[in-house]
Amino acid sequence: MRIKSPHSGFSILFLLLICLALLAPSYVAAQVDEKEKAQKELERRQDLERKTLGLLDEIVASAWGLKLPENRSFVLASAAELLWPRDEKRARNLYWEAFNSLGLPNDPALDDSKARDATTKDPAIKEGTSKRAASDQAQTLKQYFAMFGLRRDFFRRVAQRDPQLALEMLRATRLRPPDSVKVDYRLPDERDLEQEIAQVAVARDPKQALRIARESLAKGVTFQLLGLLFDLNRLSPETALEFAGELIDKIQTANVATDVVAWRTSIELLRLSRTPGDAPADNPTLRDPNQLKLTDDQKRELVELLTNSALSLSANANLSMALVEVMPEVEQFAPDRVAKIKARMAETLRTLTKEQREWNDYNSLVEKGTPEDLVKAAAKAGEEVRRELYQAAVTKAILNNKADAFRDFIKSNVEDESQRKSLTKLLDANQLGWAVNRGDIEELHRLLPLIGAKEQRAEAMAAMAMALEKKGEHEEAARMVDDALALVKVDFASQTQSNALMAVLLAYSLIDPARAFAIIEPIIDRANDDISRLLLLDRVIRSGAVKNGEIIMQQPGVISLDFAIFKYGQGVVAMANADFNRTKATADRFQRNELKIMARLLIAQALLRNLEQSANKPAANKNAP
């Protein structure tokens, strides 16, 4: 088997989630007393919670055996999140243990003294020193972003339970951007983290979120404030309007002509304040259903700030081009400046490079062109632009119910065979995904003969098999999923094959659970062998997936735990009607300790979250008007 991706070992973790769905037996309603039935259900859920909390205790104990501080912190923080509604005191202690495990710095900045001292007056070694300095700067920047990312993920997780605790932890340590790094953009800093915590706090306590946001706003404007404002406006329009006024006052103290955050925020405030009647008729995407009720004076103030800045000599070229997004407001509140702004836009266009002009034309084409126009333009574009145009064309065709006509156009007009196949495959995948998400079985039946790729046909057939099982057509469903399995092979290095295999296993979980278990168990055994080879290979070719001999649990390019639970969690919840010990044993088939812990955590998280949601439902119904 070829090993193409350092992340391939993680693909199997999420197949495990599907195997948990296999444990749901068919339920046949029995003629039993409703009271007795309710009592048995309560006892079953209590027993399940007891077993799952026992599993969580084992997970916490095993976390201390992990080598990497970031892995240990991730597991402890995840456990704390699950324990919070059941034992807040213990959960707080676990959060602090997770926090201390990270070893976050409490000094003002990363140690970049070497980079600062890497200078010389000796011309003989000046060039070599310069190269080393550039390399040191890149390494310092990489370390900073890695540490910032760890802090951001950790504090957001804590804030989900207690924003104030997250704020206390944030302020207990400081990570200042390194002085030696010179970049032409603003590095993220503590303000961003404070405002992200405030955004998480909105749903729990808008007043607390506003207080945190005000404290952070005093230090400057960041893009995170827009997300906070949007959420505030959805939950408490009056509070959002109050904060918007303060945000506008703060923007006025910035140099909007050169400050990207300031002028972009100003534009978004105007867009957010539009009523349906204000938005351009030919571009409904510029409308927002959650209107921010700015006064005309506030809108005028923002327009004047933007236009004055765009017409200044020091203006960022992107600012004048971006004003096209708010031309309706410019025409309304500063009609005397419209001609000057359009002239500045034309002047800016003339200064763009050929590549920049092409991107500008492509963006306009994506907004206004037909799918056929986009494909014609893609034929003359480079590979990166071509991919973007193809995706836009496919999306437009499907949304406008013109996919069949577009398919015919591809066959007749795309001469290059490889491009024709690539575009057809992209259309197949998008049409399939659209039909599966809508549960449109008739559309899946219609699409099946048109789909060329085996793995895509397997996904469509798996979706159809699940629908047939729901309708009570068990034999037909079993035949369909067996046919789908024949089209799939186990290839951890292929995302499309992995997606197809997961779809088929999910179908088996509903139709033939025993068969699904028979499939998943040898897959895990095979994954153990492949992961061992990966770790040996990583000693020679550094993949970034392994550190100090341990697989990193959280890394770019790997599906997040939260998304896995969202996508497959219902299958895990089906354990409530099945064999808990067998499911746990399936997770324990992983030989690597970090993968075994991760698999166990997936089980505990899916089950306890579901139990928490179920417990909250009666209270929500009780308080409902």
Stockholm file with secondary structure:
# STOCKHOLM 1.0

chainA/1-625         MRIKSPHSGFSILFLLLICLALLAPSYVAAQVDEKEKAQKELERRQDLERKTLGLLDEIVASAWGLKLPENRSFVLASAAELLWPRDEKRARNLYWEAFNSLGLPNDPALDDSKARDATTKDPAIKEGTSKRAASDQAQTLKQYFAMFGLRRDFFRRVAQRDPQLALEMLRATRLRPPDSVKVDYRLPDERDLEQEIAQVAVARDPKQALRIARESLAKGVTFQLLGLLFDLNRLSPETALEFAGELIDKIQTANVATDVVAWRTSIELLRLSRTPGDAPADNPTLRDPNQLKLTDDQKRELVELLTNSALSLSANANLSMALVEVMPEVEQFAPDRVAKIKARMAETLRTLTKEQREWNDYNSLVEKGTPEDLVKAAAKAGEEVRRELYQAAVTKAILNNKADAFRDFIKSNVEDESQRKSLTKLLDANQLGWAVNRGDIEELHRLLPLIGAKEQRAEAMAAMAMALEKKGEHEEAARMVDDALALVKVDFASQTQSNALMAVLLAYSLIDPARAFAIIEPIIDRANDDISRLLLLDRVIRSGAVKNGEIIMQQPGVISLDFAIFKYGQGVVAMANADFNRTKATADRFQRNELKIMARLLIAQALLRNLEQSANKPAANKNAP
#=GR chainA/1-625 SS CCCCCTTHHHHHHHHHHHHHHTTCCCCCCCCCCHHHHHHHHHHHHHHHHHHHHHHHHHHHHHHTTCSCHHHHHHHHHHHHHHHTTTCHHHHHHHHHHHHHHHTCCCSSBCCCHHHHHCCCCCHHHHHHHHHHHHHHHHHHHHHHHHHHHHHHHHHHHHHTTCHHHHHHHHHHSCCBCCTTCCCSSCCCCHHHHHHHHHHHHTTTCHHHHHHHHHHHHTTCCCTHHHHHHHHHHHHCHHHHHHHHHHHHHHHTTSCTTTCHHHHHHHHHHHHHTCCTTTSCTTCGGGCCSSCCCCCHHHHHHHHHHHHHHHTSTTCCHHHHHHGGGGHHHHHHHCGGGHHHHHHHHHHHHHHSCHHHHHHHHHHHHHHHCCHHHHHHHHTTSCHHHHHHHHHHHHHHHHHTTCHHHHHHHHHHHCCCHHHHHHHHHHHHHHHHHHHHHHTCHHHHHHHGGGCCSHHHHHHHHHHHHHHHHHTTCHHHHHHHHHHHHTTCCCCTTCHHHHHHHHHHHHHHHHHCHHHHHHHHHHHHHHHHHHHHHHHHHHTTSCCSSEETTEECSSCTTSCCHHHHHHHHHHHHHGGGGSCHHHHHHHHTTCCSHHHHHHHHHHHHHHHHHHHHHHHHHHHHHHHCC
#=GC SS_cons         CCCCCTTHHHHHHHHHHHHHHTTCCCCCCCCCCHHHHHHHHHHHHHHHHHHHHHHHHHHHHHHTTCSCHHHHHHHHHHHHHHHTTTCHHHHHHHHHHHHHHHTCCCSSBCCCHHHHHCCCCCHHHHHHHHHHHHHHHHHHHHHHHHHHHHHHHHHHHHHTTCHHHHHHHHHHSCCBCCTTCCCSSCCCCHHHHHHHHHHHHTTTCHHHHHHHHHHHHTTCCCTHHHHHHHHHHHHCHHHHHHHHHHHHHHHTTSCTTTCHHHHHHHHHHHHHTCCTTTSCTTCGGGCCSSCCCCCHHHHHHHHHHHHHHHTSTTCCHHHHHHGGGGHHHHHHHCGGGHHHHHHHHHHHHHHSCHHHHHHHHHHHHHHHCCHHHHHHHHTTSCHHHHHHHHHHHHHHHHHTTCHHHHHHHHHHHCCCHHHHHHHHHHHHHHHHHHHHHHTCHHHHHHHGGGCCSHHHHHHHHHHHHHHHHHTTCHHHHHHHHHHHHTTCCCCTTCHHHHHHHHHHHHHHHHHCHHHHHHHHHHHHHHHHHHHHHHHHHHTTSCCSSEETTEECSSCTTSCCHHHHHHHHHHHHHGGGGSCHHHHHHHHTTCCSHHHHHHHHHHHHHHHHHHHHHHHHHHHHHHHCC
//
